[in-house]
Amino acid sequence: VRKEGQDLLFQVCAPNFTREFRLPMPGLFNVENALAAISICQGLDIPVRHIYAGLARARVPGRLEVYTSADQKVTAIVDFAHNGMSFENLCRSAQAEYPGRRLVAIFGSVGDKALDRRQALGEAAGRYAHLSVITEDDSGEEDTLSICKEIAAHVAAQGGQYTINLNRGEAIRQAILDCQVPTVLLIAGKGTETYQKRGQEYVPTPTDGEYAQSFLREYDMLHRL
């Protein structure tokens, strides 16, 4: 497996072929997903050239969307990862794919349900991220600050550093503008969702990708890129 820009290339050896495939997205775990897809296609006698073409176009909105600053120093990865397993896979993969870079995780956890996620997310961030920015993620009828503090306790228990910013857009903005060294920002939990659940209401908001693109442009302007 090797990286080429934002793409992943990987060599596959099967009983009837050996060739390299390309995925236009990061995430080493996606190689495993692609191998499963290749195996199924082989069972269905789909020609290898069609398998290659399909994987080369494989993109899922909200899954590992990558945005970069003009100077390539800041990489923002938007992903739906909202539970412990998916978030840990995201962190581990980013650490392996972007060695030597500062890793910042921007995330929260839902209110009113799935309470165990707060520990799982906090512990994963505490183990992998240089900094966790804990913020709003569909708090519902729970108090957002209380949720964030609960997550923060689990980050700290792993020796991780954290800040709390209750405004998700501002949390993403500040994390991007604060970058002084090559950094990967993992913006997790919301993906392409266009709302925040506050109380009983669903309040319209930009997507995480829209936030990332807007604030990366601001970063470029500030650095005259």
NUNU-132999 format. One record per residue: residue number from 1; x, y negated, z negated of N, C-alpha, C, O, CB in turn. Coordinates in pm, whole numbers, plus 50000, padded with zeros to 5 digits. Glycine has a CB too. Example, Ala and Ser with C-alpha at 12.3 -4.5 7.8 and 13.67 -1.06 7.14 Angstrom:
BEGIN
PT torvex neast nnorth nup caeast canorth caup ceast cnorth cup oeast onorth oup cbeast cbnorth cbup
PT 1 51319 50569 49220 51230 50450 49220 51320 50330 49220 51424 50332 49154 51131 50447 49095
PT 2 51285 50225 49292 51367 50106 49286 51290 49997 49213 51341 49886 49196 51408 50060 49428
END
This chain:
BEGIN
PT torvex neast nnorth nup caeast canorth caup ceast cnorth cup oeast onorth oup cbeast cbnorth cbup
PT 1 50086 50119 50000 50000 50000 50000 50089 49876 50000 50186 49868 49924 49903 50000 49876
PT 2 50057 49780 50086 50135 49656 50088 50042 49538 50117 49932 49554 50171 50247 49663 50194
PT 3 50090 49420 50079 50013 49297 50100 50067 49222 50220 50188 49217 50242 50017 49208 49976
PT 4 49976 49162 50297 50014 49077 50409 49919 48957 50406 49805 48967 50450 50006 49154 50548
PT 5 49967 48844 50354 49878 48732 50329 49779 48771 50220 49818 48817 50113 49803 48690 50459
PT 6 49649 48752 50249 49546 48794 50153 49496 48936 50183 49412 48987 50109 49429 48696 50156
PT 7 49547 48999 50289 49501 49132 50328 49579 49241 50257 49693 49221 50215 49512 49150 50480
PT 8 49516 49356 50244 49582 49477 50195 49595 49576 50310 49497 49605 50379 49504 49540 50075
PT 9 49715 49627 50330 49738 49730 50431 49779 49858 50359 49858 49854 50265 49848 49687 50535
PT 10 49726 49970 50404 49757 50096 50336 49759 50210 50437 49678 50216 50530 49653 50125 50224
PT 11 49854 50301 50416 49877 50414 50504 49793 50533 50458 49794 50568 50340 50026 50451 50509
PT 12 49721 50593 50550 49635 50708 50518 49682 50830 50596 49698 50825 50718 49486 50677 50551
PT 13 49705 50938 50525 49742 51065 50588 49627 51162 50571 49595 51202 50459 49875 51123 50526
PT 14 49564 51201 50680 49451 51295 50679 49488 51416 50764 49589 51414 50834 49321 51227 50732
PT 15 49408 51523 50759 49441 51643 50837 49453 51616 50986 49531 51683 51054 49337 51749 50814
PT 16 49377 51520 51038 49377 51499 51184 49431 51363 51228 49427 51332 51347 49238 51514 51237
PT 17 49482 51283 51134 49542 51156 51174 49629 51099 51062 49612 51133 50945 49433 51054 51213
PT 18 49722 51013 51101 49798 50931 51007 49804 50791 51066 49854 50772 51176 49943 50989 50980
PT 19 49753 50693 50991 49758 50556 51042 49740 50456 50930 49699 50490 50819 49650 50534 51150
PT 20 49772 50331 50962 49757 50224 50865 49622 50155 50885 49579 50131 50997 49873 50121 50878
PT 21 49557 50125 50774 49430 50053 50774 49450 49916 50708 49546 49894 50634 49319 50134 50701
PT 22 49358 49825 50737 49365 49689 50684 49233 49654 50617 49125 49680 50669 49398 49588 50797
PT 23 49244 49593 50497 49130 49537 50427 49150 49386 50413 49256 49343 50366 49110 49604 50287
PT 24 49052 49304 50453 49070 49159 50447 49032 49100 50312 48967 48996 50305 48988 49093 50556
PT 25 49071 49166 50206 49040 49119 50071 49141 49176 49973 49197 49283 49999 48895 49159 50030
PT 26 49166 49108 49863 49257 49163 49762 49184 49266 49677 49067 49298 49701 49314 49051 49673
PT 27 49254 49319 49577 49194 49417 49487 49241 49558 49519 49188 49623 49608 49043 49411 49495
PT 28 49344 49604 49445 49397 49737 49473 49291 49845 49458 49298 49948 49525 49514 49767 49381
PT 29 49193 49823 49370 49086 49922 49354 49002 49934 49481 48936 50036 49501 48996 49883 49236
PT 30 49005 49831 49568 48932 49841 49694 48995 49942 49789 48927 49993 49878 48925 49705 49761
PT 31 49124 49970 49771 49186 50076 49851 49120 50210 49817 49094 50291 49906 49339 50083 49826
PT 32 49094 50233 49689 49026 50356 49649 48885 50362 49709 48841 50467 49756 49019 50366 49496
PT 33 48816 50247 49706 48682 50243 49767 48689 50272 49917 48605 50343 49971 48616 50107 49743
PT 34 48791 50216 49983 48807 50238 50127 48838 50385 50157 48788 50439 50256 48919 50149 50182
PT 35 48918 50449 50073 48948 50591 50093 48822 50675 50083 48804 50772 50158 49052 50639 49990
PT 36 48734 50639 49990 48607 50711 49979 48525 50693 50107 48466 50788 50158 48526 50662 49856
PT 37 48522 50569 50159 48447 50542 50283 48507 50619 50401 48434 50675 50483 48446 50392 50313
PT 38 48641 50621 50409 48708 50695 50517 48673 50844 50510 48647 50907 50612 48861 50676 50510
PT 39 48672 50898 50389 48641 51041 50372 48500 51073 50418 48477 51174 50484 48659 51082 50225
PT 40 48406 50986 50383 48268 51008 50425 48256 50999 50577 48189 51080 50640 48174 50905 50359
PT 41 48324 50899 50636 48321 50885 50781 48381 51006 50851 48332 51049 50956 48395 50759 50823
PT 42 48486 51061 50793 48546 51183 50849 48445 51297 50847 48434 51373 50943 48673 51222 50772
PT 43 48372 51308 50737 48270 51413 50728 48158 51395 50829 48093 51493 50868 48212 51416 50590
PT 44 48135 51272 50872 48030 51242 50969 48083 51234 51112 48010 51196 51204 47962 51111 50932
PT 45 48211 51270 51130 48275 51271 51263 48275 51133 51330 48262 51124 51453 48206 51371 51353
PT 46 48288 51029 51252 48298 50895 51308 48441 50873 51356 48535 50898 51279 48257 50786 51204
PT 47 48462 50827 51478 48599 50810 51530 48682 50715 51444 48630 50618 51388 48595 50757 51674
PT 48 48810 50745 51434 48900 50668 51347 48904 50522 51389 48914 50434 51303 49041 50727 51351
PT 49 48897 50493 51519 48904 50354 51565 48786 50272 51510 48800 50153 51482 48906 50347 51719
PT 50 48670 50337 51496 48553 50266 51442 48566 50246 51291 48523 50144 51237 48424 50343 51473
PT 51 48627 50345 51223 48652 50330 51079 48745 50212 51056 48722 50129 50968 48712 50461 51019
PT 52 48852 50206 51137 48948 50097 51123 48878 49962 51145 48897 49869 51067 49065 50114 51224
PT 53 48799 49953 51251 48733 49826 51285 48636 49784 51174 48626 49666 51142 48658 49838 51418
PT 54 48565 49880 51117 48470 49849 51011 48539 49797 50886 48496 49698 50828 48388 49970 50976
PT 55 48646 49863 50844 48718 49820 50725 48786 49684 50747 48796 49604 50654 48821 49925 50684
PT 56 48832 49659 50868 48900 49532 50897 48805 49413 50888 48849 49299 50877 48963 49537 51036
PT 57 48674 49440 50893 48574 49332 50882 48501 49336 50748 48406 49260 50728 48474 49343 50996
PT 58 48544 49422 50658 48469 49443 50534 48483 49324 50440 48592 49297 50388 48516 49571 50463
PT 59 48374 49255 50420 48370 49145 50322 48234 49149 50254 48133 49178 50317 48395 49006 50390
PT 60 48233 49118 50127 48108 49114 50051 48100 48979 49982 48187 48947 49901 48100 49230 49949
PT 61 47998 48898 50010 47986 48768 49943 47990 48783 49791 47921 48867 49734 47856 48697 49986
PT 62 48073 48700 49727 48082 48705 49581 48179 48808 49528 48203 48814 49407 47950 48731 49525
PT 63 48234 48890 49616 48331 48992 49574 48470 48954 49625 48496 48955 49746 48291 49134 49627
PT 64 48557 48920 49533 48696 48890 49565 48708 48787 49678 48785 48805 49772 48768 49017 49604
PT 65 48631 48680 49666 48647 48567 49757 48773 48490 49714 48789 48457 49596 48520 48474 49755
PT 66 48861 48463 49809 48990 48400 49776 48997 48261 49837 48971 48242 49956 49108 48487 49827
PT 67 49034 48164 49754 49051 48026 49797 49187 47978 49747 49227 48011 49635 48934 47934 49745
PT 68 49257 47900 49829 49391 47856 49790 49409 47706 49812 49343 47646 49896 49498 47933 49868
PT 69 49499 47649 49735 49536 47509 49754 49626 47499 49876 49680 47599 49923 49608 47452 49628
PT 70 49641 47377 49928 49721 47357 50049 49866 47397 50030 49931 47442 50124 49714 47212 50093
PT 71 49918 47381 49906 50057 47418 49881 50073 47564 49840 50184 47608 49808 50114 47329 49774
PT 72 49963 47639 49841 49964 47782 49808 50000 47812 49662 50020 47928 49626 50060 47854 49899
PT 73 50009 47709 49580 50045 47732 49440 49927 47779 49356 49945 47845 49254 50104 47606 49380
PT 74 49806 47743 49398 49686 47777 49322 49599 47870 49405 49556 47834 49515 49608 47650 49280
PT 75 49573 47986 49354 49484 48083 49418 49365 48107 49326 49383 48148 49211 49558 48216 49450
PT 76 49246 48081 49376 49124 48105 49299 49052 48226 49357 49021 48229 49476 49030 47980 49300
PT 77 49026 48325 49273 48955 48446 49315 48820 48450 49245 48813 48454 49122 49038 48575 49282
PT 78 48713 48448 49324 48577 48453 49271 48525 48595 49282 48530 48655 49390 48483 48353 49347
PT 79 48476 48648 49171 48426 48786 49174 48311 48801 49076 48305 48734 48973 48540 48886 49141
PT 80 48219 48892 49110 48103 48918 49025 48140 48989 48894 48055 48999 48805 48003 49002 49101
PT 81 48263 49036 48880 48302 49117 48764 48241 49062 48635 48276 48953 48590 48455 49122 48750
PT 82 48149 49138 48576 48074 49087 48461 48074 49183 48343 48017 49153 48238 47933 49058 48501
PT 83 48136 49301 48360 48147 49394 48247 48293 49431 48226 48380 49396 48306 48060 49521 48270
PT 84 48319 49502 48118 48457 49530 48080 48537 49604 48186 48651 49568 48214 48459 49608 47955
PT 85 48477 49707 48245 48551 49789 48342 48585 49708 48467 48700 49709 48512 48469 49914 48380
PT 86 48485 49639 48525 48512 49565 48648 48607 49449 48623 48691 49418 48708 48381 49513 48708
PT 87 48594 49385 48507 48681 49272 48475 48825 49318 48451 48919 49252 48495 48629 49197 48353
PT 88 48842 49429 48383 48977 49480 48361 49042 49521 48492 49161 49496 48513 48975 49599 48264
PT 89 48965 49585 48582 49019 49620 48714 49063 49496 48789 49168 49495 48854 48914 49697 48795
PT 90 48983 49390 48780 49017 49264 48847 49146 49207 48791 49234 49167 48867 48902 49163 48831
PT 91 49158 49202 48658 49278 49147 48594 49401 49230 48628 49506 49175 48662 49260 49141 48443
PT 92 49389 49361 48618 49503 49449 48644 49551 49436 48788 49671 49432 48815 49467 49595 48613
PT 93 49454 49429 48879 49489 49419 49020 49556 49285 49050 49654 49280 49125 49364 49436 49107
PT 94 49504 49176 48993 49564 49045 49015 49706 49040 48961 49795 48982 49024 49479 48936 48949
PT 95 49728 49101 48848 49861 49104 48789 49959 49177 48880 50074 49135 48895 49857 49172 48651
PT 96 49913 49287 48942 50000 49365 49030 50022 49297 49165 50131 49305 49222 49941 49504 49051
PT 97 49918 49231 49217 49925 49172 49351 49994 49036 49352 50046 48993 49455 49788 49160 49408
PT 98 49992 48968 49238 50052 48835 49230 50156 48832 49118 50140 48756 49022 49943 48726 49207
PT 99 50261 48913 49129 50360 48922 49021 50430 48789 48997 50461 48715 49090 50463 49029 49052
PT 100 50452 48759 48870 50523 48637 48834 50436 48514 48826 50482 48408 48785 50629 48612 48931
PT 101 50309 48527 48864 50221 48410 48857 50148 48403 48723 50117 48504 48661 50118 48414 48973
PT 102 50122 48280 48681 50038 48258 48564 49896 48302 48596 49845 48274 48704 50042 48109 48520
PT 103 49833 48372 48502 49698 48426 48524 49601 48357 48428 49618 48363 48306 49696 48581 48504
PT 104 49499 48292 48485 49398 48224 48406 49262 48286 48436 49223 48295 48552 49397 48070 48435
PT 105 49192 48329 48332 49059 48390 48349 48952 48291 48303 48960 48237 48193 49049 48523 48269
PT 106 48853 48268 48389 48742 48178 48359 48615 48262 48360 48576 48315 48465 48734 48058 48463
PT 107 48550 48274 48247 48436 48367 48238 48354 48338 48113 48395 48260 48027 48486 48514 48236
PT 108 48240 48401 48106 48155 48398 47987 48082 48530 47979 48127 48630 48036 48054 48278 47991
PT 109 47969 48532 47909 47889 48654 47902 47744 48616 47879 47714 48513 47819 47940 48749 47790
PT 110 47655 48701 47928 47512 48671 47925 47458 48670 47782 47512 48734 47692 47435 48773 48008
PT 111 47350 48595 47765 47281 48594 47637 47168 48694 47635 47119 48736 47740 47229 48455 47606
PT 112 47127 48732 47516 47006 48812 47495 47017 48959 47533 46921 49033 47517 46894 48752 47570
PT 113 47132 49004 47584 47145 49145 47623 47292 49179 47638 47378 49091 47634 47068 49174 47755
PT 114 47320 49309 47656 47456 49358 47683 47559 49296 47590 47662 49245 47635 47495 49329 47828
PT 115 47531 49301 47460 47617 49233 47363 47758 49292 47358 47853 49222 47324 47554 49239 47225
PT 116 47771 49420 47391 47903 49484 47386 47998 49430 47492 48119 49447 47481 47889 49633 47402
PT 117 47944 49364 47595 48031 49307 47699 48124 49201 47642 48236 49184 47690 47947 49247 47812
PT 118 48079 49131 47541 48158 49020 47488 48292 49070 47434 48396 49007 47454 48080 48947 47377
PT 119 48287 49183 47367 48412 49242 47317 48497 49293 47432 48617 49267 47437 48383 49355 47219
PT 120 48435 49367 47525 48510 49425 47636 48575 49318 47723 48691 49331 47761 48420 49514 47721
PT 121 48500 49214 47755 48555 49105 47837 48666 49030 47763 48771 49002 47820 48444 49007 47877
PT 122 48641 48999 47636 48740 48928 47557 48869 49006 47541 48978 48949 47552 48685 48894 47422
PT 123 48858 49135 47516 48978 49217 47498 49058 49228 47628 49181 49220 47626 48941 49356 47448
PT 124 48988 49246 47741 49059 49255 47869 49131 49124 47899 49248 49125 47939 48960 49289 47983
PT 125 49062 49012 47880 49126 48882 47905 49244 48860 47812 49348 48808 47854 49024 48769 47888
PT 126 49229 48899 47686 49338 48882 47590 49461 48962 47626 49573 48920 47597 49291 48920 47453
PT 127 49441 49077 47689 49555 49162 47727 49625 49111 47853 49747 49119 47862 49509 49305 47749
PT 128 49549 49060 47950 49607 49031 48081 49630 48884 48111 49729 48850 48177 49519 49087 48185
PT 129 49542 48795 48065 49549 48654 48106 49642 48574 48016 49647 48595 47894 49410 48592 48104
PT 130 49716 48482 48077 49795 48389 47999 49704 48289 47927 49738 48239 47820 49896 48314 48089
PT 131 49588 48262 47988 49491 48172 47926 49351 48215 47967 49326 48247 48083 49518 48024 47968
PT 132 49261 48217 47870 49119 48242 47897 49042 48113 47878 49054 48047 47774 49062 48355 47804
PT 133 48964 48076 47978 48875 47961 47968 48734 48018 47957 48679 48070 48054 48890 47862 48093
PT 134 48677 48008 47839 48549 48074 47811 48437 47973 47828 48443 47862 47774 48547 48137 47667
PT 135 48333 48011 47904 48232 47914 47943 48094 47980 47954 48075 48094 47913 48270 47850 48076
PT 136 48001 47906 48009 47861 47948 48020 47844 48055 48127 47905 48048 48233 47772 47829 48051
PT 137 47758 48153 48098 47719 48254 48197 47581 48307 48161 47568 48413 48100 47824 48371 48203
PT 138 47478 48233 48198 47339 48276 48174 47312 48303 48026 47276 48414 47989 47307 48401 48255
PT 139 47329 48201 47944 47311 48217 47800 47167 48246 47761 47141 48303 47654 47358 48094 47729
PT 140 47073 48208 47844 46933 48232 47811 46893 48157 47686 46917 48036 47675 46907 48381 47793
PT 141 46833 48227 47591 46785 48163 47469 46889 48166 47356 46863 48116 47247 46657 48230 47423
PT 142 47005 48223 47383 47113 48219 47284 47192 48090 47296 47191 48024 47399 47206 48341 47301
PT 143 47261 48056 47188 47346 47938 47187 47477 47968 47261 47548 48062 47227 47374 47893 47042
PT 144 47507 47887 47363 47625 47913 47446 47754 47908 47365 47841 47993 47382 47633 47812 47560
PT 145 47766 47812 47277 47888 47801 47197 47908 47924 47110 48021 47970 47094 47884 47675 47110
PT 146 47801 47977 47052 47813 48097 46969 47863 48216 47050 47945 48294 47003 47679 48130 46903
PT 147 47811 48230 47172 47856 48339 47260 48005 48323 47290 48082 48418 47280 47775 48343 47392
PT 148 48045 48200 47326 48184 48175 47360 48277 48202 47242 48385 48259 47259 48202 48031 47407
PT 149 48235 48162 47122 48318 48186 47004 48332 48335 46975 48437 48381 46931 48260 48113 46882
PT 150 48226 48409 47000 48233 48554 46979 48333 48618 47075 48413 48702 47034 48093 48618 46997
PT 151 48328 48577 47202 48425 48626 47300 48567 48585 47260 48660 48665 47267 48392 48573 47442
PT 152 48581 48460 47218 48712 48406 47183 48779 48486 47072 48901 48505 47074 48700 48260 47141
PT 153 48700 48533 46976 48757 48612 46867 48822 48739 46919 48924 48783 46866 48649 48647 46764
PT 154 48764 48799 47022 48821 48922 47079 48943 48891 47166 49036 48971 47172 48715 48996 47163
PT 155 48943 48775 47233 49064 48733 47306 49179 48715 47209 49289 48765 47231 49038 48601 47384
PT 156 49153 48644 47100 49257 48616 47001 49308 48743 46934 49426 48754 46902 49205 48521 46895
PT 157 49218 48840 46914 49258 48966 46850 49361 49042 46933 49437 49123 46880 49135 49054 46826
PT 158 49364 49014 47065 49463 49078 47153 49587 48990 47170 49676 49022 47248 49401 49107 47290
PT 159 49592 48879 47097 49706 48789 47108 49695 48689 47221 49793 48623 47256 49831 48867 47126
PT 160 49574 48677 47281 49556 48587 47395 49527 48444 47354 49478 48418 47244 49446 48638 47481
PT 161 49559 48352 47444 49528 48211 47425 49395 48179 47494 49362 48240 47596 49642 48121 47480
PT 162 49321 48084 47439 49191 48052 47499 49154 47907 47474 49204 47842 47382 49083 48144 47443
PT 163 49065 47857 47560 48994 47732 47536 48846 47759 47565 48812 47856 47633 49050 47615 47626
PT 164 48760 47674 47513 48616 47685 47538 48569 47557 47604 48596 47448 47555 48536 47712 47405
PT 165 48499 47571 47716 48438 47458 47786 48298 47502 47827 48284 47588 47914 48525 47411 47911
PT 166 48197 47444 47767 48060 47492 47786 48004 47462 47924 47908 47526 47968 47971 47433 47682
PT 167 48061 47365 47994 48016 47330 48129 48096 47412 48229 48216 47390 48244 48032 47178 48156
PT 168 48032 47504 48298 48105 47597 48385 48178 47524 48497 48294 47553 48526 48008 47701 48445
PT 169 48111 47429 48560 48177 47355 48667 48299 47280 48617 48404 47282 48682 48080 47258 48731
PT 170 48287 47216 48502 48399 47141 48446 48511 47235 48401 48629 47201 48409 48351 47055 48329
PT 171 48473 47353 48353 48573 47452 48313 48659 47493 48433 48782 47503 48421 48505 47576 48251
PT 172 48595 47517 48547 48668 47556 48668 48753 47438 48717 48869 47455 48754 48569 47601 48780
PT 173 48694 47320 48716 48766 47200 48761 48893 47179 48678 49001 47159 48733 48676 47075 48752
PT 174 48879 47182 48547 48993 47154 48460 49101 47260 48475 49220 47230 48474 48948 47145 48315
PT 175 49059 47387 48489 49156 47495 48505 49237 47476 48632 49358 47502 48633 49085 47630 48508
PT 176 49172 47432 48741 49243 47410 48867 49336 47290 48857 49452 47297 48896 49143 47390 48981
PT 177 49284 47179 48805 49365 47057 48801 49479 47066 48702 49577 46992 48715 49278 46940 48767
PT 178 49469 47154 48603 49576 47169 48503 49693 47254 48552 49795 47265 48484 49519 47231 48378
PT 179 49679 47315 48670 49784 47406 48718 49913 47329 48747 49914 47236 48828 49737 47480 48846
PT 180 50020 47366 48681 50152 47305 48701 50251 47402 48764 50352 47361 48820 50206 47254 48568
PT 181 50222 47531 48754 50309 47635 48810 50220 47727 48895 50098 47721 48883 50383 47716 48695
PT 182 50279 47811 48981 50198 47903 49061 50102 47984 48974 50144 48052 48880 50289 47998 49140
PT 183 49974 47975 49006 49870 48029 48919 49764 48101 49000 49730 48061 49111 49806 47917 48836
PT 184 49712 48209 48941 49595 48278 48994 49481 48259 48894 49494 48292 48777 49624 48430 49020
PT 185 49370 48204 48944 49252 48183 48861 49150 48289 48894 49110 48303 49010 49194 48041 48881
PT 186 49108 48364 48795 49003 48464 48813 48872 48404 48761 48854 48388 48641 49037 48597 48737
PT 187 48782 48371 48853 48654 48309 48818 48549 48419 48825 48503 48455 48933 48617 48187 48914
PT 188 48513 48471 48709 48438 48598 48706 48297 48581 48651 48269 48495 48567 48513 48700 48621
PT 189 48208 48666 48702 48076 48680 48642 47959 48636 48726 47853 48699 48721 48073 48608 48519
PT 190 47974 48527 48804 47858 48470 48873 47860 48492 49024 47753 48501 49086 47852 48324 48846
PT 191 47977 48502 49084 47984 48529 49228 47909 48425 49310 47941 48306 49305 47929 48666 49258
PT 192 47810 48471 49386 47733 48383 49475 47604 48332 49410 47522 48270 49478 47700 48455 49604
PT 193 47585 48357 49281 47461 48314 49217 47452 48161 49215 47553 48093 49197 47451 48370 49074
PT 194 47333 48109 49232 47311 47965 49248 47229 47907 49133 47155 47810 49152 47241 47936 49380
PT 195 47243 47965 49014 47165 47917 48900 47236 47952 48770 47326 48036 48767 47024 47978 48901
PT 196 47194 47886 48663 47228 47924 48526 47096 47945 48452 47005 47862 48461 47318 47815 48454
PT 197 47085 48055 48379 46967 48077 48297 46988 48006 48163 47074 48045 48084 46939 48230 48277
PT 198 46908 47904 48139 46914 47828 48015 46776 47831 47952 46680 47777 48007 46962 47681 48039
PT 199 46766 47894 47837 46635 47916 47778 46554 48007 47869 46601 48115 47906 46562 47783 47755
PT 200 46435 47965 47905 46351 48042 47997 46363 47993 48141 46299 48047 48231 46206 48034 47953
PT 201 46445 47891 48163 46454 47830 48295 46578 47878 48372 46681 47910 48313 46456 47679 48283
PT 202 46565 47881 48504 46678 47908 48593 46715 47775 48659 46645 47727 48749 46643 48019 48700
PT 203 46825 47717 48614 46865 47583 48657 46958 47594 48778 47060 47662 48770 46935 47506 48541
PT 204 46926 47529 48892 47011 47537 49011 47152 47483 48984 47169 47379 48920 46948 47459 49127
PT 205 47252 47555 49033 47393 47513 49021 47467 47553 49148 47420 47639 49223 47461 47578 48895
PT 206 47583 47492 49175 47668 47542 49283 47715 47685 49251 47716 47726 49135 47789 47448 49306
PT 207 47755 47758 49353 47817 47888 49331 47959 47868 49281 48015 47759 49293 47815 47973 49460
PT 208 48018 47973 49225 48158 47964 49181 48250 47934 49298 48349 47862 49283 48201 48094 49112
PT 209 48218 47989 49416 48299 47961 49534 48292 47815 49575 48393 47756 49614 48256 48048 49650
PT 210 48173 47757 49565 48158 47614 49597 48234 47527 49497 48299 47430 49535 48010 47575 49599
PT 211 48225 47563 49370 48305 47492 49270 48453 47500 49305 48522 47398 49306 48280 47550 49129
PT 212 48502 47621 49332 48644 47641 49357 48691 47559 49477 48795 47493 49470 48674 47791 49380
PT 213 48617 47563 49586 48657 47489 49706 48659 47339 49681 48751 47270 49724 48564 47521 49822
PT 214 48558 47289 49611 48551 47146 49583 48668 47099 49497 48729 46996 49525 48420 47112 49514
PT 215 48700 47176 49393 48805 47132 49301 48944 47158 49356 49039 47089 49318 48789 47201 49168
PT 216 48958 47255 49445 49087 47272 49513 49113 47155 49608 49227 47111 49622 49089 47406 49591
PT 217 49008 47104 49672 49025 46984 49755 49069 46865 49669 49153 46786 49709 48894 46950 49830
PT 218 49009 46855 49550 49050 46748 49458 49196 46765 49416 49271 46668 49408 48959 46746 49334
PT 219 49236 46889 49389 49376 46918 49356 49467 46875 49470 49570 46813 49446 49395 47068 49326
PT 220 49429 46908 49594 49511 46871 49710 49524 46720 49721 49632 46668 49751 49450 46928 49839
PT 221 49414 46648 49697 49417 46502 49706 49508 46442 49599 49584 46349 49626 49276 46445 49694
PT 222 49498 46496 49478 49580 46444 49369 49729 46467 49394 49814 46387 49353 49540 46508 49238
PT 223 49758 46578 49462 49899 46610 49491 49940 46563 49631 50050 46592 49677 49922 46763 49478
PT 224 49850 46490 49697 49875 46433 49831 49919 46540 49929 50018 46523 50001 49981 46324 49823
PT 225 49842 46651 49931 49877 46762 50019 49797 46755 50148 49813 46841 50235 49854 46897 49949
END
